[in-house]
């Protein structure tokens, strides 16, 4: 593997952290643009959180996505208008409003995941078996880094 950056002086080659950051950001951006035509990335993030973690209040969703509550309220309203989420009262505390995905919202999350995996599978298929093994090992290490 060539780990020199094109068009850079030898003394200006990015270090490992820079190369990794750039690669991860570009891959993430590319995966997002390949598959979220129906919803914005912020909307997909909310749907995905609800799908994987279950119903939540707007406050918990805002905290989860690191956004302000008014921004989350707008996102939820947009998703509700499109029939992807519903709002209802919390059985444990009727004063709280809980957001839940609809069947259409769940299906959209699954479809976006399918598309992202398909895009990535095509690129992985072009790698040699040795490269795929390295990527697999790197994925395991990266997950461990994030989870620490």
C-alpha positions in Angstrom: 0.0 0.0 0.0 1.2 3.5 -0.9 0.8 5.7 2.2 2.1 8.9 0.7 -0.4 11.6 -0.2 -0.3 12.8 -3.8 1.1 16.2 -4.6 2.5 16.8 -1.1 6.1 17.4 -0.3 7.7 14.5 1.6 7.9 16.7 4.8 4.2 17.5 4.5 2.8 13.9 4.3 -0.1 13.5 6.7 0.5 11.4 9.8 -1.5 8.3 10.7 -4.1 10.3 12.7 -4.7 12.7 9.8 -4.9 10.0 7.2 -7.3 8.0 9.3 -9.5 11.0 10.1 -9.7 12.0 6.5 -10.5 8.4 5.3 -13.2 7.9 8.0 -14.8 11.2 7.3 -14.9 10.7 3.5 -16.2 7.2 3.9 -18.9 8.3 6.3 -19.9 11.2 4.0 -20.0 8.9 0.9 -22.1 6.3 2.7 -24.6 9.1 3.8 -24.9 10.6 0.3 -25.4 7.2 -1.3 -28.5 6.2 0.6 -30.5 9.0 2.3 -32.3 10.6 -0.5 -35.7 10.3 1.3 -34.6 12.0 4.5 -31.9 14.3 5.7 -29.0 12.9 7.7 -30.4 14.5 10.9 -33.8 12.8 10.2 -32.1 9.5 9.6 -30.2 9.8 12.8 -33.4 10.2 14.8 -35.1 7.3 13.0 -32.1 5.1 13.5 -31.9 6.0 17.2 -35.6 5.2 17.7 -35.3 2.0 15.7 -32.3 0.7 17.6 -33.0 2.1 21.1 -36.7 2.3 21.2 -39.2 5.1 21.9 -37.7 8.3 23.5 -38.7 11.7 24.5 -37.6 14.7 22.4 -35.2 15.7 25.1 -33.5 12.3 25.1 -33.3 12.3 21.3 -31.7 15.8 21.4 -29.2 14.6 24.0 -28.5 11.5 22.0 -27.8 13.5 18.8 -26.1 16.4 20.6 -28.5 19.0 19.3 -30.7 21.7 20.9 -34.2 20.7 21.8 -35.9 23.2 19.4 -33.9 21.7 16.5 -35.0 18.2 17.5 -38.6 19.3 17.8 -38.5 20.5 14.2 -36.9 17.3 13.1 -39.6 15.2 14.9 -42.4 17.4 13.4 -41.0 16.8 9.9 -40.8 13.1 10.4 -44.3 13.0 11.9 -45.7 14.9 8.9 -44.2 12.2 6.6 -45.7 9.4 8.7 -42.3 8.1 9.9 -42.8 8.7 13.6 -45.7 9.2 16.0 -45.9 11.1 19.3 -47.8 9.7 22.2 -47.9 9.9 26.0 -45.5 8.0 28.1 -47.4 5.3 30.0 -45.2 5.8 33.1 -45.6 9.6 33.1 -48.6 11.0 31.1 -47.0 14.5 31.1 -44.1 13.3 28.9 -44.4 12.9 25.1 -42.6 9.8 23.6 -41.6 9.5 20.0 -41.9 6.1 18.3 -41.1 5.0 14.7 -44.0 3.8 12.6 -43.8 0.8 10.4 -42.8 3.1 7.5 -40.1 4.6 9.6 -38.7 1.2 10.5 -38.8 0.1 6.9 -36.9 3.2 5.8 -34.2 2.6 8.4 -33.8 -1.0 7.1 -33.7 0.2 3.5 -31.1 2.8 4.1 -28.9 0.2 6.0 -29.4 -2.2 3.0 -28.3 0.5 0.5 -25.3 1.5 2.6 -24.1 -2.1 3.0 -24.6 -2.7 -0.8 -22.5 0.3 -1.7 -19.8 -0.8 0.7 -20.0 -4.5 -0.4 -19.3 -3.4 -4.0 -16.2 -1.5 -3.0 -15.0 -4.3 -0.7 -15.4 -6.9 -3.5 -12.8 -5.0 -5.5 -10.2 -5.5 -2.9 -7.8 -8.5 -2.7 -8.4 -11.1 -0.1 -5.4 -9.8 1.9 -6.8 -6.2 1.7 -10.2 -7.4 2.9 -8.6 -9.1 5.8 -6.7 -5.9 6.7 -9.9 -3.9 6.5 -11.7 -6.4 8.7 -9.0 -6.2 11.3 -9.0 -2.4 11.1 -12.8 -2.4 11.6 -12.5 -4.4 14.7 -9.7 -2.1 16.1 -11.7 1.0 15.2 -14.8 -0.3 16.9 -12.8 -1.0 20.0 -11.3 2.5 19.9 -14.7 4.1 19.7 -16.2 2.0 22.5 -13.4 2.7 25.0 
